[in-house]
Amino acid sequence: MMRFVYIFILLLSPSLLFAQKTTNELKDNNTTKALKINGDSLKVNPPELIDHSDANLIDSLWVARLRASSLDNDFQYVDPEEEISDTLNSGLSTELLKERLAHLNSTTPFNVEYNSSLERLIKHYLKTRKKSLGILMGRAEYYFPMFEEHLDKYNIPLEIKYLAIVESALRPTARSRVGASGLWQFMYYTGKQFDLEVNSYVDERHDPIRATEAACKFLSQLYNTFNDWDLALAAYNSGPGNVSKAIRRSGGSRNYWNIRHNLPRETAGYLPAFYATLYLMEYADEHSIRPQKFITKRFETDTIVVKHQITFDEINKVLNTDNELLEHLNPQYKLKIIPFVKEKKYTLRLPVNLIGKFVSNEEQIYAYAKEDLAKREKQLPKFQTASDKIRYRVRNGDYLGKIAKRYGVGVSQIKRWNGLRSNNLKIGQRLTIYPKNYKFTSSKSKTTTTKKTTPQPTPTGKYTTYTVKKGDSLWIISKKFPKVSVEQIKNWNNIWSVKSLKPGTKLKIYKS
């Protein structure tokens, strides 16, 4: 999977990495502003809710027990307003760092080897990132127990939980410059391969549980391919093909540090960022790095499967919550709307005490949501799913470029989805394809579904004959005639392939 992750660069820029709102998030907010539901638009008064004191007591006792357990004793909090010194820890000598890295190397399956560039990176983080690292550790307390549960399920080293810091700074809606998204930075089609749904309401790449499950599956596949966790992480970043080529260019070496100079630039910095993060998190106490308190803890929350479409504003009105809490606990809902779709299970995560109140008043809450929807002046956006995968059978005359163009995807994507090492195809071969905005038509009908591909009748009347010259393209020719498009030239001259555009070819150009 070719993935270019920008998080390493962001780690070197604290104003970007730890800002509360990224540029992309602000763009997303502007794009969907018109679709978000304004609390003032709610036309119906919320229902009177009942509460069950006995059930509340049970919940509070259980949460208190968890708070007293080891789940809540990993860190000591600091006051969020407390200023943390940015001065470099003078106790971290090169010899001490070598000793600690050697210890990490002996206790992990990674090649945590000392080198001067890694030392500079660690000391740079210590000098400029102490407070930011404290913020990350606060987020980690919420996400890491869930990460560890899934990593253990797939027999993956628990240290890989730190990879999500490098990927996304533990922000579930983080988005890279090339479109990778979520805690584990999945591209759209890679997410589809691991059953992460994206539709008009939901982006499951932002769902912490589903995205973590997908990341574990993908990392397991990569480890089974390379039998080395360093190389598996490099492949997670830039794709198995780039790692394989780097091994070849390095004379067959399978040590990450030996092939690093032959990897893409992003990947060359990716593993050092992971190693530096691993060191700083494991030796946080020694460097007086303490977590800043996060909004809540995961064991203090629970989920319920929704039985009717409901908006965040309706939930806020009924339960006296706010969007900050709901967005934090339910980052997968792009428009702040939880849809209801048969055979799907969309969940709402809330603090335990509010889940209890929701369960006790489900019928009244859904009745309120239905009544509010019926009285809206502007209806909610229609729920639409993205294209599903198809199985395509190779026909006579097919080649990868032709198939890719037909379905709006790339040749490299088709090869990756089907494990192809060359461009060669066999008639009858089956290919898995994830179409992009492809419109299917009946094989019995010659009528296409879009105006661009619908054949237009050849006009009658005067026309100019143009002789194709060497270096000409349809676009170049169209620019020589005002108000004439490429599609018109193709339709007028029955051109269905650029291969038929050879020097000396006569083309009819009608007056528009």
C-alpha positions as CSV (number, residue, x, y, z in Angstrom):
1,M,0.0,0.0,0.0
2,M,1.6,3.3,-1.1
3,R,1.0,5.6,1.8
4,F,2.8,8.8,2.4
5,V,2.3,9.9,6.0
6,Y,3.0,13.5,7.1
7,I,3.0,13.0,10.8
8,F,6.8,12.8,11.2
9,I,7.1,16.2,9.7
10,L,4.3,17.5,12.0
11,L,6.2,16.0,15.0
12,L,9.0,18.5,14.1
13,S,6.4,21.3,14.1
14,P,4.5,21.6,17.4
15,S,2.2,24.3,16.3
16,L,0.9,22.0,13.6
17,L,0.9,18.6,15.5
18,F,-0.8,19.6,18.6
19,A,-3.1,22.4,17.4
20,Q,-6.7,21.8,18.4
21,K,-7.9,22.3,14.9
22,T,-5.9,21.4,11.8
23,T,-6.3,23.2,8.5
24,N,-8.0,20.2,7.1
25,E,-10.4,20.0,10.0
26,L,-11.3,23.7,9.5
27,K,-11.9,23.0,5.8
28,D,-14.1,20.1,6.7
29,N,-16.0,22.2,9.1
30,N,-16.6,24.9,6.4
31,T,-17.7,22.2,3.9
32,T,-20.3,20.6,6.1
33,K,-21.4,23.8,8.0
34,A,-24.6,24.0,6.0
35,L,-25.3,20.3,6.7
36,K,-24.8,20.5,10.5
37,I,-27.9,20.7,12.6
38,N,-28.2,23.9,14.5
39,G,-29.6,23.5,18.0
40,D,-31.9,26.5,17.4
41,S,-33.6,24.5,14.6
42,L,-35.1,22.0,17.0
43,K,-38.8,22.5,16.9
44,V,-39.9,20.1,19.6
45,N,-39.4,20.3,23.4
46,P,-37.3,17.4,24.8
47,P,-39.2,14.8,26.8
48,E,-39.2,14.5,30.6
49,L,-36.7,11.7,31.5
50,I,-37.0,9.1,34.2
51,D,-33.9,7.8,36.1
52,H,-33.3,4.6,38.0
53,S,-31.4,5.2,41.2
54,D,-30.6,1.5,41.8
55,A,-29.1,1.0,38.4
56,N,-27.1,4.3,38.8
57,L,-25.7,2.9,42.1
58,I,-24.5,-0.3,40.3
59,D,-22.8,1.7,37.6
60,S,-21.1,4.1,40.0
61,L,-19.8,1.2,42.2
62,W,-18.4,-0.6,39.2
63,V,-16.7,2.5,37.8
64,A,-15.3,3.2,41.3
65,R,-13.8,-0.3,41.4
66,L,-12.2,0.3,38.0
67,R,-10.8,3.6,39.2
68,A,-9.2,1.8,42.1
69,S,-7.7,-0.9,39.9
70,S,-4.4,-0.8,37.9
71,L,-6.4,0.6,34.9
72,D,-6.4,4.0,36.6
73,N,-2.9,4.0,38.3
74,D,-0.6,4.3,35.3
75,F,0.1,8.0,35.6
76,Q,-0.1,10.9,38.0
77,Y,-1.9,13.9,36.5
78,V,-0.6,17.4,36.5
79,D,-2.6,20.6,36.5
80,P,-3.3,21.5,32.9
81,E,-2.2,25.1,33.7
82,E,1.1,24.1,35.1
83,E,4.1,25.2,33.1
84,I,6.5,22.4,32.3
85,S,10.2,23.3,31.8
86,D,11.5,22.9,28.2
87,T,15.1,22.7,29.3
88,L,17.1,19.7,28.2
89,N,17.5,17.0,30.8
90,S,21.2,17.3,31.6
91,G,21.2,13.7,32.9
92,L,20.7,12.2,29.4
93,S,24.3,11.5,28.4
94,T,25.1,9.6,25.3
95,E,26.3,6.6,27.4
96,L,23.0,6.6,29.4
97,L,20.9,6.8,26.2
98,K,22.9,3.9,24.7
99,E,22.3,1.8,27.9
100,R,18.5,2.5,27.8
101,L,18.2,1.8,24.1
102,A,20.1,-1.4,24.5
103,H,17.6,-2.4,27.3
104,L,14.7,-1.6,25.0
105,N,16.3,-3.6,22.2
106,S,16.6,-6.6,24.5
107,T,12.9,-6.5,25.5
108,T,11.2,-5.7,22.2
109,P,11.2,-7.4,18.8
110,F,12.5,-4.2,17.2
111,N,16.0,-3.2,16.2
112,V,16.3,-0.3,18.6
113,E,19.9,0.5,17.8
114,Y,21.7,3.6,18.9
115,N,22.8,6.1,16.3
116,S,23.6,9.8,16.4
117,S,20.5,10.8,14.4
118,L,18.2,9.0,16.8
119,E,20.0,10.7,19.7
120,R,19.5,14.1,18.2
121,L,15.8,13.4,17.6
122,I,15.2,12.2,21.1
123,K,17.0,15.2,22.6
124,H,15.1,17.6,20.3
125,Y,11.8,16.2,21.5
126,L,12.9,16.5,25.1
127,K,13.9,20.1,24.6
128,T,10.8,21.2,22.7
129,R,8.0,18.7,23.2
130,K,7.7,18.0,27.0
131,K,4.3,19.7,27.4
132,S,3.1,18.2,24.1
133,L,4.2,14.8,25.1
134,G,2.2,15.2,28.3
135,I,-0.9,16.0,26.2
136,L,-0.3,12.8,24.2
137,M,0.1,10.7,27.3
138,G,-3.3,12.0,28.5
139,R,-4.8,10.9,25.2
140,A,-2.9,7.6,25.4
141,E,-4.6,6.7,28.7
142,Y,-7.9,6.8,26.9
143,Y,-6.9,4.8,23.8
144,F,-4.0,2.5,24.8
145,P,-6.1,0.0,26.8
146,M,-8.2,-0.6,23.8
147,F,-5.2,-0.8,21.5
148,E,-3.5,-3.3,23.7
149,E,-6.6,-5.5,23.8
150,H,-6.6,-5.7,20.0
151,L,-2.8,-6.0,19.6
152,D,-2.8,-8.9,22.1
153,K,-5.7,-10.6,20.2
154,Y,-3.5,-10.7,17.0
155,N,-0.3,-11.5,18.9
156,I,1.3,-8.2,17.8
157,P,3.9,-6.5,20.0
158,L,2.1,-4.1,22.4
159,E,4.8,-1.5,21.7
160,I,3.1,-0.9,18.4
161,K,0.5,1.2,20.2
162,Y,3.0,4.0,20.0
163,L,2.8,3.9,16.2
164,A,-0.6,5.6,16.5
165,I,1.2,8.6,18.1
166,V,3.5,8.9,15.0
167,E,0.6,8.3,12.6
168,S,-2.0,10.7,14.0
169,A,-1.0,12.2,17.4
170,L,-3.9,10.1,18.7
171,R,-6.5,12.3,16.9
172,P,-9.1,10.0,15.4
173,T,-10.1,12.5,12.7
174,A,-6.6,13.4,11.6
175,R,-6.1,13.6,7.9
176,S,-2.9,13.6,5.9
177,R,-2.1,15.7,2.9
178,V,-2.8,12.7,0.6
179,G,-6.0,11.6,2.2
180,A,-5.0,9.0,4.8
181,S,-7.4,9.3,7.7
182,G,-8.0,8.3,11.3
183,L,-5.9,7.1,14.2
184,W,-4.1,4.6,12.0
185,Q,-4.1,6.7,8.8
186,F,-5.9,4.5,6.3
187,M,-6.3,5.5,2.7
188,Y,-9.8,5.1,1.3
189,Y,-9.3,1.9,-0.7
190,T,-7.0,0.3,1.9
191,G,-9.7,0.9,4.5
192,K,-12.3,-0.7,2.1
193,Q,-10.0,-3.8,1.9
194,F,-10.3,-4.1,5.7
195,D,-14.1,-3.4,5.8
196,L,-13.9,0.2,7.0
197,E,-17.1,1.8,5.6
198,V,-17.2,5.3,4.3
199,N,-20.5,6.9,3.4
200,S,-22.3,10.3,3.5
201,Y,-22.7,10.1,7.3
202,V,-20.0,7.7,8.6
203,D,-16.3,7.3,8.2
204,E,-15.2,4.2,10.0
205,R,-11.6,5.1,9.6
206,H,-12.3,7.5,12.4
207,D,-13.9,4.8,14.5
208,P,-11.2,3.9,17.1
209,I,-12.3,0.3,17.6
210,R,-12.9,-0.6,13.9
211,A,-9.8,1.2,12.7
212,T,-7.7,-0.5,15.3
213,E,-9.0,-3.9,14.3
214,A,-8.2,-3.1,10.7
215,A,-4.7,-1.9,11.5
216,C,-4.0,-5.2,13.4
217,K,-5.1,-7.2,10.5
218,F,-3.0,-5.2,8.1
219,L,0.1,-5.3,10.3
220,S,-0.3,-9.1,10.8
221,Q,-0.3,-9.5,7.0
222,L,2.8,-7.4,6.7
223,Y,4.7,-9.3,9.4
224,N,3.8,-12.6,7.8
225,T,5.3,-11.2,4.5
226,F,8.5,-9.8,5.9
227,N,8.9,-11.8,9.2
228,D,10.4,-8.7,10.7
229,W,8.5,-6.0,12.6
230,D,10.8,-3.1,11.6
231,L,10.2,-4.0,7.9
232,A,6.5,-4.5,8.6
233,L,6.3,-0.9,10.0
234,A,8.2,0.5,7.0
235,A,5.8,-1.3,4.7
236,Y,2.8,0.0,6.6
237,N,4.1,3.5,5.8
238,S,5.2,3.2,2.2
239,G,3.9,-0.1,0.9
240,P,5.5,-3.6,0.6
241,G,6.8,-2.9,-2.9
242,N,9.0,0.0,-1.8
243,V,10.5,-2.1,1.1
244,S,11.1,-5.0,-1.3
245,K,12.9,-2.7,-3.8
246,A,15.0,-1.2,-0.9
247,I,16.1,-4.7,0.1
248,R,17.1,-5.4,-3.5
249,R,19.0,-2.2,-3.8
250,S,20.8,-2.8,-0.5
251,G,22.2,-6.2,-1.7
252,G,19.6,-8.3,0.0
253,S,20.0,-6.9,3.5
254,R,16.9,-7.2,5.6
255,N,18.0,-4.9,8.4
256,Y,16.0,-1.6,8.5
257,W,19.1,0.6,9.2
258,N,21.0,-1.0,6.3
259,I,18.2,-0.4,3.8
260,R,17.0,3.0,5.2
261,H,18.9,5.1,2.6
262,N,17.0,3.2,-0.2
263,L,13.5,3.8,1.2
264,P,11.3,6.8,0.4
265,R,12.2,9.9,2.4
266,E,9.0,9.7,4.5
267,T,9.8,6.1,5.5
268,A,13.4,6.9,6.3
269,G,12.1,9.2,9.0
270,Y,9.2,7.1,10.0
271,L,11.0,4.4,12.0
272,P,13.3,6.9,13.9
273,A,10.1,8.8,14.9
274,F,8.6,5.6,16.2
275,Y,11.8,4.6,18.1
276,A,12.1,8.1,19.6
277,T,8.4,7.9,20.7
278,L,8.9,4.4,22.1
279,Y,11.9,5.6,24.2
280,L,10.2,8.8,25.5
281,M,7.0,6.9,26.5
282,E,8.9,4.1,28.2
283,Y,11.2,6.5,30.0
284,A,8.7,9.3,30.7
285,D,9.1,9.2,34.5
286,E,12.9,9.5,34.2
287,H,12.4,12.7,32.1
288,S,9.6,14.1,34.3
289,I,7.0,13.8,31.5
290,R,3.6,13.6,33.1
291,P,0.2,13.3,31.3
292,Q,-2.3,16.1,31.3
293,K,-5.9,15.0,32.0
294,F,-8.0,14.0,29.1
295,I,-11.8,14.5,28.8
296,T,-12.6,11.1,30.2
297,K,-11.4,7.5,30.5
298,R,-12.6,4.7,28.3
299,F,-13.8,2.4,31.0
300,E,-16.1,5.3,32.2
301,T,-18.0,5.0,28.9
302,D,-20.3,2.5,27.2
303,T,-22.2,2.1,23.9
304,I,-25.7,1.5,22.8
305,V,-26.8,0.5,19.3
306,V,-29.2,3.2,18.0
307,K,-32.7,2.1,16.8
308,H,-33.6,5.4,15.1
309,Q,-31.7,8.1,13.3
310,I,-30.7,10.8,15.8
311,T,-28.6,14.0,15.7
312,F,-26.0,15.2,18.2
313,D,-28.1,18.3,18.9
314,E,-31.1,16.1,19.8
315,I,-28.9,14.1,22.1
316,N,-27.5,17.3,23.6
317,K,-31.0,18.6,24.2
318,V,-32.3,15.5,25.9
319,L,-29.2,14.5,28.0
320,N,-27.8,18.0,28.5
321,T,-24.5,17.0,26.8
322,D,-22.4,19.1,24.3
323,N,-20.8,18.5,20.9
324,E,-17.3,18.5,22.4
325,L,-18.1,15.4,24.4
326,L,-20.1,13.6,21.6
327,E,-17.5,14.3,19.0
328,H,-14.7,13.0,21.2
329,L,-16.6,9.8,22.0
330,N,-18.1,9.3,18.5
331,P,-15.6,10.7,15.9
332,Q,-16.9,8.5,13.1
333,Y,-20.0,10.5,12.5
334,K,-19.1,13.2,9.9
335,L,-22.2,15.3,10.0
336,K,-23.0,14.8,13.7
337,I,-25.8,12.5,12.8
338,I,-26.1,8.9,13.8
339,P,-28.0,7.1,11.0
340,F,-30.2,4.0,11.3
341,V,-29.8,1.4,8.6
342,K,-31.2,-2.1,8.6
343,E,-28.5,-4.8,9.0
344,K,-26.1,-2.2,10.3
345,K,-25.1,-1.5,13.9
346,Y,-24.3,2.2,14.4
347,T,-23.5,2.9,18.1
348,L,-23.6,5.8,20.4
349,R,-20.8,6.1,23.0
350,L,-21.6,8.0,26.2
351,P,-20.4,8.2,29.8
352,V,-21.9,5.3,31.7
353,N,-24.4,7.3,33.7
354,L,-25.8,8.9,30.5
355,I,-26.0,5.5,28.8
356,G,-28.2,4.4,31.7
357,K,-30.4,7.4,31.3
358,F,-30.7,6.8,27.5
359,V,-31.6,3.1,28.0
360,S,-34.2,4.0,30.5
361,N,-35.9,6.5,28.1
362,E,-35.3,5.1,24.6
363,E,-38.9,5.2,23.4
364,Q,-39.4,8.8,24.5
365,I,-36.0,9.9,23.0
366,Y,-36.7,8.2,19.6
367,A,-40.2,9.7,19.6
368,Y,-38.7,13.1,20.2
369,A,-36.2,12.6,17.3
370,K,-38.9,11.5,14.9
371,E,-41.1,14.4,15.8
372,D,-38.2,16.8,15.4
373,L,-37.3,15.4,12.0
374,A,-40.9,15.7,10.8
375,K,-41.0,19.4,11.8
376,R,-37.7,20.4,10.2
377,E,-37.9,23.1,7.5
378,K,-34.7,21.7,6.0
379,Q,-34.5,17.9,5.8
380,L,-31.3,16.0,6.7
381,P,-28.9,14.9,3.9
382,K,-29.7,11.6,2.2
383,F,-27.8,8.6,3.4
384,Q,-25.6,7.3,0.6
385,T,-23.0,4.6,0.6
386,A,-19.8,4.5,-1.4
387,S,-19.2,2.1,-4.2
388,D,-18.7,-1.5,-3.2
389,K,-16.1,-3.9,-4.6
390,I,-16.9,-5.8,-7.8
391,R,-15.4,-9.0,-9.4
392,Y,-14.4,-8.3,-13.0
393,R,-13.7,-11.0,-15.5
394,V,-10.9,-10.2,-18.0
395,R,-12.0,-10.3,-21.6
396,N,-10.2,-10.4,-24.9
397,G,-8.5,-7.1,-25.6
398,D,-8.5,-6.0,-22.0
399,Y,-5.4,-4.5,-20.4
400,L,-4.9,-2.9,-16.9
401,G,-4.9,0.6,-18.2
402,K,-8.3,0.1,-20.0
403,I,-9.9,-1.6,-16.9
404,A,-8.5,1.1,-14.6
405,K,-9.9,3.9,-16.8
406,R,-13.3,2.2,-17.0
407,Y,-13.7,2.1,-13.2
408,G,-11.9,5.4,-12.3
409,V,-9.0,3.8,-10.4
410,G,-5.3,3.5,-10.9
411,V,-3.3,0.6,-12.5
412,S,-1.2,0.4,-9.3
413,Q,-4.4,0.0,-7.2
414,I,-5.7,-2.9,-9.3
415,K,-2.3,-4.6,-9.0
416,R,-2.2,-4.1,-5.2
417,W,-5.8,-5.3,-4.7
418,N,-5.1,-8.5,-6.6
419,G,-1.4,-9.1,-5.7
420,L,-0.3,-8.7,-9.3
421,R,3.5,-8.5,-9.9
422,S,3.3,-7.6,-13.6
423,N,0.8,-6.0,-16.0
424,N,0.1,-9.4,-17.7
425,L,-3.5,-10.6,-17.7
426,K,-5.2,-13.8,-18.8
427,I,-8.6,-14.0,-20.5
428,G,-11.1,-15.2,-17.9
429,Q,-9.0,-14.0,-14.9
430,R,-11.0,-12.5,-12.1
431,L,-10.0,-9.2,-10.6
432,T,-11.3,-7.5,-7.4
433,I,-11.9,-3.8,-8.0
434,Y,-13.2,-1.0,-5.8
435,P,-14.8,1.4,-8.3
436,K,-14.8,5.1,-7.8
437,N,-18.1,6.7,-8.8
438,Y,-18.7,4.1,-11.5
439,K,-22.2,4.1,-13.0
440,F,-23.4,0.6,-14.0
441,T,-25.5,0.1,-17.1
442,S,-27.4,-2.9,-18.4
443,S,-25.5,-4.9,-21.0
444,K,-28.6,-5.0,-23.1
445,S,-28.7,-1.2,-23.4
446,K,-26.4,0.9,-25.4
447,T,-27.4,4.1,-23.6
448,T,-24.7,5.2,-21.1
449,T,-25.5,6.9,-17.9
450,T,-23.7,10.3,-18.2
451,K,-23.7,13.1,-20.7
452,K,-20.0,12.8,-21.2
453,T,-20.2,9.3,-22.7
454,T,-23.5,9.5,-24.5
455,P,-22.9,9.5,-28.3
456,Q,-24.1,12.7,-29.9
457,P,-25.5,12.7,-33.5
458,T,-23.0,13.9,-36.1
459,P,-24.0,17.4,-37.2
460,T,-24.7,18.3,-40.8
461,G,-23.5,21.4,-42.6
462,K,-20.1,23.0,-43.2
463,Y,-17.0,21.6,-41.6
464,T,-13.2,22.1,-41.7
465,T,-10.9,19.3,-42.5
466,Y,-7.9,19.2,-40.1
467,T,-4.8,17.0,-40.8
468,V,-3.2,15.7,-37.6
469,K,0.4,16.7,-37.2
470,K,3.2,15.0,-35.2
471,G,2.8,15.9,-31.5
472,D,-0.9,16.7,-31.8
473,S,-3.3,15.6,-29.1
474,L,-7.1,16.0,-29.1
475,W,-6.7,18.7,-26.5
476,I,-4.2,20.7,-28.6
477,I,-6.4,20.4,-31.6
478,S,-9.5,21.5,-29.7
479,K,-7.7,24.7,-28.6
480,K,-7.2,25.6,-32.3
481,F,-10.9,25.9,-32.8
482,P,-13.0,28.2,-30.6
483,K,-15.9,26.5,-28.7
484,V,-14.9,23.0,-29.9
485,S,-14.4,20.4,-27.2
486,V,-12.4,17.1,-27.1
487,E,-15.6,15.1,-26.8
488,Q,-17.1,16.8,-29.9
489,I,-14.0,15.9,-32.0
490,K,-14.2,12.3,-30.8
491,N,-17.9,12.0,-31.6
492,W,-17.6,13.7,-35.0
493,N,-14.8,11.4,-36.1
494,N,-15.7,8.2,-34.3
495,I,-12.5,8.2,-32.2
496,W,-12.6,5.8,-29.3
497,S,-8.8,5.5,-28.6
498,V,-5.9,8.0,-28.7
499,K,-4.0,5.3,-30.6
500,S,-6.1,6.1,-33.7
501,L,-4.8,9.7,-33.6
502,K,-1.8,9.4,-36.0
503,P,-0.1,12.0,-38.1
504,G,-1.8,12.4,-41.4
505,T,-5.3,11.5,-40.0
506,K,-8.0,13.7,-41.4
507,L,-10.5,15.1,-38.9
508,K,-13.8,16.8,-39.5
509,I,-14.3,19.9,-37.4
510,Y,-17.8,21.3,-37.6
511,K,-18.7,24.9,-36.9
512,S,-20.2,25.3,-33.4
